[in-house]
Amino acid sequence: MPGIRLTFWGAAGEVTGSMHLVEAAGARVLLDAGLFQGRRAAAHARNVEQSVDPRRIDSIVLSHAHVDHVGRLPLLARRGFHGPIYATPATRDLCAVMLADAAHIQEKDAQWLLRRGPAGAAAEPLYGLGDAVAVQELIVGLPYRRMLHLRKHLTVEFTDAGHILGSASVDLRVADPSPHRIVFSGDIGRSGLPIVRDPLPPEGPVDSLIIEATYADRSHESVDQAEQRLGELVRRVAARGGKVLMPAFALGRAQEVIYSLHRLWRTRAIPEIPIFVDSPLAVDLTAVFRLHPEIFDRRESLIEEGAPLFDFPLVRYVRDVAESKRLNGLAGPAVIVAASGMAESGRILHHLKNNLGDHRNCVLFVGFQAEHTLGRRLQEGAEEVRVLGEEIERRAEVASIGGYSAHADRSELRAWVRRLGGPVRRAFVVHGEPSALEAMGDLLREEGVRDVIIPRHGESFDL
């Protein structure tokens, strides 16, 4: 009788490309289907590679809507996947926006590379808008704490991961040939993050745990400290007439930052300066947030009083291209929040190109910067960077606030493991750079997990 097999096809030994194949109870189920990110050519080559035959996948279960967890869905559908995709209702709705945007970015990047010459021909889009729209019909909304039978002997249930709106940890239970419980943490959030509820892991003994390790080797400042530092930085840069340029992930981080700026404005902790959210994607995603107040953290002050979280007099949402371009000629002070979060694409590149050379300005990073990204190079102190094909001398200040990370740090990961409330027989550590993976392995052993594995890409295990 066939057993249970687990194969890692992404986020194994690295951060992006989350995708794990579970073969159990006569079914082949993918946990996540994310894009690899990083250097354009290398990431494209890895995303094109067909590690799994989509026609042989029965279903896909999603942890949340970030592109490094869902961005391969249209490609899989294009190549023959037609099964159901299960996600929380908020993740389903966010995917409608995120996947269409991913298709648009790929098409624009391909056009830009082709204009540069024959070498760009290799960067054909992975999929188009039609593929992104078509895959949406396959996504089924499954609320938190509602068990669903994927097969006669295979069930799935979501619990709050506390990472972004709709994010979930996955509780997969196999009843045949023998009981086996697989828990996939997804990306674990932090206690006290604005808007979303705190992480609530599946409770009880776990046979096989797949757990992320993004920040297992470090500690964050508190969310309250992060908001305080944001206020201090905005005041300081505004006093010298500069702009705060904030590369921010359009999903999650942009909404959290706007929420904090709203709170700071209400307490007069920041001056009356314009705040621009220059991202059509962030504008659309914020609209999805407004559709799902049922999963907001009701303990938050603004939420409790029913205030419009993302709308206040200082903030302006910019969708029009012409209006975005006019911001380049805008005299400071101002705050400009724009995607992408790692400064690899999107409107933030134009703002960096036009503002990096001014010492009055500040580039503020409020999220993780992966290796080989422009964001990481700036964060590490590069004095000259290439932006949109042009070498730019950096005179602007560069700052980072780690407290806005939506990923749990070392102590918060430890707390999540302890809240499982039962022994973990075996753990697989994924979604982290090498130092973080090793640190998470050590943490798990300290918490009594004897069998800890850091899988390699493509490695399979019989459970």
Secondary structure as UniProt FT lines:
FT   STRAND          5..8
FT   STRAND          20..24
FT   TURN            25..26
FT   STRAND          27..31
FT   HELIX           40..48
FT   HELIX           54..56
FT   STRAND          59..61
FT   HELIX           67..70
FT   TURN            71..72
FT   HELIX           73..78
FT   TURN            79..80
FT   STRAND          85..87
FT   HELIX           89..116
FT   HELIX           118..122
FT   HELIX           129..136
FT   TURN            137..138
FT   STRAND          139..141
FT   TURN            144..145
FT   STRAND          148..151
FT   TURN            152..153
FT   STRAND          154..160
FT   TURN            165..166
FT   STRAND          168..174
FT   STRAND          180..184
FT   TURN            191..192
FT   STRAND          204..212
FT   TURN            216..217
FT   HELIX           223..239
FT   TURN            240..241
FT   STRAND          243..247
FT   TURN            250..252
FT   HELIX           253..266
FT   TURN            267..268
FT   STRAND          275..278
FT   HELIX           280..291
FT   HELIX           293..295
FT   TURN            298..299
FT   HELIX           301..304
FT   TURN            305..306
FT   TURN            309..310
FT   TURN            313..314
FT   STRAND          315..318
FT   HELIX           321..326
FT   HELIX           327..329
FT   STRAND          334..338
FT   TURN            341..342
FT   HELIX           348..355
FT   TURN            356..357
FT   TURN            359..360
FT   STRAND          362..365
FT   TURN            371..372
FT   HELIX           374..379
FT   TURN            380..381
FT   STRAND          384..387
FT   TURN            388..389
FT   STRAND          390..393
FT   STRAND          397..400
FT   HELIX           402..404
FT   HELIX           410..419
FT   STRAND          421..430
FT   HELIX           434..446
FT   TURN            447..448
FT   STRAND          451..453
FT   TURN            457..458
FT   STRAND          460..462
//
